[in-house]
Amino acid sequence: MKNIAVFASGRGSNFSAIAAAIKGKKIRANLALLVCDNPKAPVLKKAEKAKVKAVLVRRVDFSSKKDFEEAIIKCLKENNINLIVLAGYMRILSPEFVNEYRGRIINIHPSLLPAFKGEHGIKDAFVHGVKITGVTVHFVDEHMDNGAVILQQALPIKEKDTIGSLEARIHKIEHKLYPEAIKLFVEGKLRMKGRKVIRF
Ligand code: GRF
């Protein structure tokens, strides 16, 4: 069975959705670890409640990004992690880190990539006035919100939408799409073909 580590810095609603999918055996994997960089993140309480081992690795406790990431990698190795799931982890992984786990790190982003990369995908799409936005799950490479797309789901923006109502619908999609993508990964149903991810 594959061991999964979720990386999160904040609320942790995706963490909870993934934990529930694993508990309900929709995904046959072991949620072995939560890696968090923020002592105030609500996700820490969610991990405690779900009885998932959590480690707090703060950037301020290390003199360099290299040392910080090496501490995380040590922890991942100790827990035999096969898949890293970024779920609102507010840090860019270095190329060295990405190389160490290439093809085994995935991320979720609240827009239809490559549109609206960055921290405010939902708001940026809303303010831009696009009629369709959505959610993307993708492999992580050394560039932000850039790696090969695994799954996408589109979502029309309605005229009566506010940022709040749009956010709520985006998160609902995320909580379904991320477990689906993780399931495909752990069942070995994803292959790379150039830049593309092929499902079979
Ligand atoms: C999600 O919108 C995700 O797409 C983005 O960060 C947010 C995390 O939310 N990468 P949560 O902490 O899982 O509730």
Boltz pocket constraint, residues with backbone or C-beta under 6 A from the ligand:
constraints:
  - pocket:
      binder: B
      contacts: [[A, 8], [A, 10], [A, 11], [A, 12], [A, 13], [A, 14], [A, 15], [A, 86], [A, 87], [A, 88], [A, 89], [A, 108], [A, 109], [A, 110], [A, 174]]
      max_distance: 6.0
